[in-house]
Amino acid sequence: MEGELPNIKKWIVLYPVYMNSKKTVAEGRRIGLSKACENPTCAEIGDCCSYLKLPFAIEIDKAYPRDFMQRGRVRVLLKKEDGTLYNPSITSRKSLMLRIAEMVPRHHGRAKKQEPVSTSAGTSNNKPGKSGKKKR
């Protein structure tokens, strides 16, 4: 265990905020809004890393400095000690964030969460109709 901790400190850090479409760049988003996903969690990011066959460690007790109420971060190892990549299709942090952001909406735990979002879109369509009635 002691030999493992110094290695984890050199792994790259991914906060869920980096891929959150609800956040602005000033709030910490690091990829484009069109490619980002809505409210990813550490568990979903960890599942995506395991699917991509990348070693990862979830740190629940850590918080993002700009938004300390959001707990959790994921550490990921992209390269082996000899410098070869664990997954040749992922060469950088940015490519990892983009791959995770496209995989999270298809996560098996997400199917239930997206149903209320589609129903709320139907209620927002009624508001423009009300503003049309007020015209004289």
N, C-alpha and C positions, 0 to 999 in steps of 0.2 A: 504494500500500500504506500509506503513512504517513497519508493522509487517511481510510483505512478503520479503523485501530486506535482512534482516539478514539470513533468511532461504536459500535464493538462494546462498548466499556466502558459505554455507556448502555443496551445491550440487557438484557432480563431474563435472570436466571440460573436454570436448572433443574438441580438435582442429581437423579440417579436415586433417591436416598433419599427424596425428597419424595413419590414415588408407590409406594414399596415396601411391600407388605402384610406383609412379614416384620419390619418395624421398628415401634417404638412411636412415639407422638407425642414422647416425651422424646428418642428417638434421631433424630428429624428428619422423620417422616412428616407431611405437611401436608394430606392429604385423608382422608376417612373410610375405615375399614378395609374396608367392603363395596365401595367403589368403587376401591380400590387394586389394583395388579397385583403379581405375584410377581417380584421381582428384575429390574426393567427395566435395560437397558444404555443407554449413551450412543448407540450406533449405532441401536438401536431407536427411541429418542426422536427422533433426527435423521431417521430414515425417516418417522416420523409427522409431523414438522414439514414435510418436503418434500411429503408427501401432502396436508397442509392448506394448501400453498402459502405457507408462512411462511419468511422468510429465517432461517437458523440458522448457528451456528458451533460445532463440537465442540472443546473444549479438553481434550485427553487428559492433559496434565501437571498439571492442577489437581485438588485433593482437597477433599472435604467436611471442614470443620473438626472436626466432632464425631466423625467416623470417617475419619481420614486414610489408612487403608489402602484405602478405596474411591476409586479414581481416576476422574477424568473429570467434566466438566460440559458442559451445552449452553447456549449463549446464543441467545436468540430475539428477533426484532424483531416486535412486534405492530402498531405504527403507522408510517405513512410520515411524512416530515418535515412534511407539511402537517397531520398529525393524523388523517387517515383510516385506517381499519383495513385491513390486508392481507386478512384474512378476517373479514367482518362477523359471522359466527357466534361468533367468539372475541373477547371484549371485555376479558378480564382474565387475570391469571396463573392464578387458580383455575379458570376455565373451560378454559384451555389444559391444565392438569394433569389435569382430569377427562376431557377428550377423549382425551388421550394415554394415560391409564390404561385407558380402555375399548378403545383400538385396539391396545395392545401385546400382549395375549393372542392376538389374531388375526394377529399379525405372521407373515410367511412363515417365519421362522427358528425360530418357537416350536413348530411342530407336532411336531418330533422331541423337544423337551425335555419335553413333557407326558406322553409315554408312560410313562417310569419312575415318574412321580408316581402314576399310576393303579394300577400294579402294587404299589407300596409300600402303598397304601391297602388292598389285598386281604390283605396279610400282617398288618396291624394288627388286622384283624377276628378273627384267631386268638387274640389275647391275652385278650379277655374270656372265651372258651371255656375257657382254661386256669385262669382264676381261679374259674370255676364248678365245676371238678373238685375244688378244694381244700376246698370247704365240706363239713362233716361232719354 
